[in-house]
Amino acid sequence: MTIASTGAYLPGAPLTNDDMAGLCGTLPPEVLEGLQVQRRHWAIDPVSGRHLVSNGEMAEAAARQALERAGIEPGDVELLVMSTSSPEYHLPAQVTFVQARLGLTRCAVVEVRSGCAGAVQALDIAWRMVESGRYANAVVIGSEIISPLLFPYLRSGDPEAVRLRDRISFYNFGDGAGAVVLTPGDGPDRLHGSVNACIGGDRQPGMHIIGGGTHAPIAEQLAARQMVRLNLDVVQSEKFGPTVFVEALDALLRASELTIDEITGCVLPEGNAPYFTAELESAGMSAEQWKTVQSKIMENLSDVGATGSAAVPIALDDAWQHGRIRPGDKVLLLGIETSRWIYAGMALTWTAEKSPR
């Protein structure tokens, strides 16, 4: 098994922090610095709220780019595995719309309903399905469109009317899609180990998208001031997020029988954000250990924001395209999700040659 290529898609022109200030008001400098995000991309018009591109269109674009780089025609894809927490419809599964956009009359499909950890979970599933010999030429996609959940907060037209806790979501989140192409490879297995766990069974969600489901009568939901809303618990994300990261990293290194010194890079989209790392020592990681890990983290959060399911594949694509990952490198992929404190990780040896950008 081998990763043949990656691809990514970011919608529209980047929105800067100055753009955000004009839309939803400013953030205190220390909060802005903690988020680390400087730019993000939205799939909607920030003024009118009109959708400029759909989840499926973003996913298709990322998949086509990855396939082109791998030299594989869409018609040769036998398996699509996709993660998203923002599908266009409850049913059919979002992945089937991507299948249709790629022109595939028939292929195997799997969808993971998750956020930041979902793309790694999806990659693990696809890897094992291709490894079994049942399928070849699989495409794994993480795609997210979060901006439509934020736009209703702007209905008053007054940026200062947006509450501070809601402004954090505006500055933090972005839209986008990333894709990975898997093909059967010659030689030994290039996957050293993988992990997957939810350690928040006794905790409230750190991020919760409420509405549009079956948790309450539809009539009640329609009568609410906002039918679908995003709740982000910033305090708990900062306090417990590092614990999830430390446990995930330790579990992945043990599962792969690797040490951090043997690792070239750790793709962890929010790994260097101050709000995410402030409590690492209390979570069990020493300052010396963190210094070693930090030097290996690969992320592009400042340029794209937090993109949910798309975060790991977008960061992976960025690292590969900029030559920070090369054939033979041992790489960790880590997705840390605050929704219910989930982590997913894979340790692998990189094989894809760098392609023209």
HELIX and SHEET records of a PDB file:
HELIX    1   1 ASN A   17  CYS A   24  1                                   8    
HELIX    2   2 PRO A   29  LEU A   35  1                                   7    
HELIX    3   3 ASN A   55  ALA A   70  1                                  16    
HELIX    4   4 PRO A   74  ASP A   76  5                                   3    
HELIX    5   5 GLN A   94  ARG A  101  1                                   8    
HELIX    6   6 GLY A  118  GLU A  131  1                                  14    
HELIX    7   7 SER A  147  LEU A  150  1                                   4    
HELIX    8   8 PHE A  151  LEU A  154  5                                   4    
HELIX    9   9 PRO A  159  ALA A  161  5                                   3    
HELIX   10  10 LEU A  164  ASN A  172  1                                   9    
HELIX   11  11 ILE A  218  ALA A  223  1                                   6    
HELIX   12  12 VAL A  234  SER A  256  1                                  23    
HELIX   13  13 ILE A  260  GLU A  262  5                                   3    
HELIX   14  14 PRO A  274  THR A  277  1                                   4    
HELIX   15  15 ALA A  287  GLN A  294  1                                   8    
HELIX   16  16 LEU A  301  VAL A  304  1                                   4    
HELIX   17  17 GLY A  308  ALA A  310  5                                   3    
HELIX   18  18 ALA A  311  GLN A  321  1                                  11    
SHEET    1   A 5 THR A   2  TYR A   9  0                                        
SHEET    2   A 5 GLY A 176  THR A 183 -1                                        
SHEET    3   A 5 ALA A 138  GLU A 144 -1                                        
SHEET    4   A 5 LEU A  79  SER A  83  1                                        
SHEET    5   A 5 ALA A 108  VAL A 112  1                                        
SHEET    1   B 2 LEU A  15  THR A  16  0                                        
SHEET    2   B 2 ARG A  39  ARG A  40 -1                                        
SHEET    1   C 5 LEU A 191  CYS A 198  0                                        
SHEET    2   C 5 ILE A 342  THR A 349 -1                                        
SHEET    3   C 5 LYS A 330  GLU A 337 -1                                        
SHEET    4   C 5 GLY A 265  VAL A 267  1                                        
SHEET    5   C 5 ILE A 297  MET A 298  1                                        
SHEET    1   D 2 MET A 207  ILE A 210  0                                        
SHEET    2   D 2 ARG A 229  LEU A 232 -1                                        
END                                                                             
